Amino acid sequence: MFVPFENLPEESRIWIYQSNRKFSDEEIAEIESGLLDFLNNWSAHGAGLESSYQIKYNRFIIIAVNQEVQAATGCSIDASVAFIQSLEQKYNVDLLDKMNVTFKNGEHVAHKTLIDFKRMAKEKAVTANTIVFNNLVNTIEEWNENWEVPAGESWHSRFF
């Protein structure tokens, strides 16, 4: 069951899917409609999941579940991954590859392979002060505090 994102507790579990390209406004409208349908029917062991989503920078899909009401289980998580895979196919994007890095380059959001990001760090094209998106955060609270951070304060720090 969909609820507004801001109504979920900070302890809610999140999953972040980053696209290898920016979605158009038309694609975002379609994706949001699909997300609403999916979340309104998403359940674990027959119980509806109190859930929500955010789309940021026309590139990130964040799905959240209030685990205090009903925890997401293996089958429900599999269903969410299948939904994300359907978006990958429909829009010809990559949302599940964790070996990519997304970061801010001025006001622009850039997306590079991990190998390219390492090379850029070595060449000083990105620094420990470059804002990166730490998609390893697990809760809304972590997302609010540690999602957009200087590379030197995230797992990316090993490259500097």
C-alpha positions, 0 to 999 in steps of 0.5 A, spaced: 500 500 500 502 506 497 503 512 502 507 518 501 514 518 502 515 523 508 510 519 512 514 513 512 519 512 519 526 514 518 528 506 520 524 504 513 528 500 509 530 502 502 533 500 495 536 505 491 536 503 483 541 508 479 540 509 471 545 509 467 542 515 463 537 520 465 530 519 464 525 524 460 520 527 463 515 523 459 518 516 462 518 519 469 511 520 468 510 512 466 515 510 471 511 513 477 504 510 474 508 503 474 511 504 481 504 506 484 501 500 481 506 496 483 506 499 490 499 499 491 499 491 490 506 489 493 505 484 499 509 479 503 505 473 505 499 476 503 500 482 507 500 489 504 507 493 504 506 500 507 511 503 501 513 509 497 518 511 492 522 517 490 525 519 483 531 523 484 535 527 479 531 523 473 536 518 474 535 514 481 529 510 483 528 509 491 523 504 494 522 504 501 518 499 506 516 501 513 518 494 516 515 496 523 508 494 519 510 488 515 517 486 513 519 485 506 521 478 505 525 474 500 519 473 495 516 480 496 524 483 494 524 478 488 517 481 486 520 488 486 527 486 483 522 483 477 519 490 477 525 494 476 528 489 471 521 490 467 523 497 467 530 496 465 527 492 459 522 497 457 526 503 457 533 500 455 537 502 461 541 499 466 538 499 474 541 493 477 549 494 475 552 496 482 559 497 479 557 504 476 558 510 480 554 516 479 557 523 482 556 530 481 560 534 476 558 541 478 550 541 477 550 535 472 550 528 474 555 524 471 555 516 471 561 512 470 563 505 470 567 503 477 574 503 472 573 509 469 571 513 476 578 510 479 582 512 473 578 519 474 581 519 481 588 517 479 588 523 474 585 528 479 578 529 475 574 527 481 577 528 488 575 526 495 570 533 495 566 530 489 559 529 491 558 522 490 551 518 491 552 512 496 547 507 494 549 502 499 545 506 504 539 502 507 534 506 511 531 513 510 535 516 515 541 514 512 539 516 505 537 523 508 544 523 512 549 519 507 546 519 500 549 525 497 556 525 500 563 527 499 567 521 496 572 522 501 566 520 506 563 514 503 566 507 500 569 511 494 574 514 499 579 508 497 580 511 490 583 517 493 
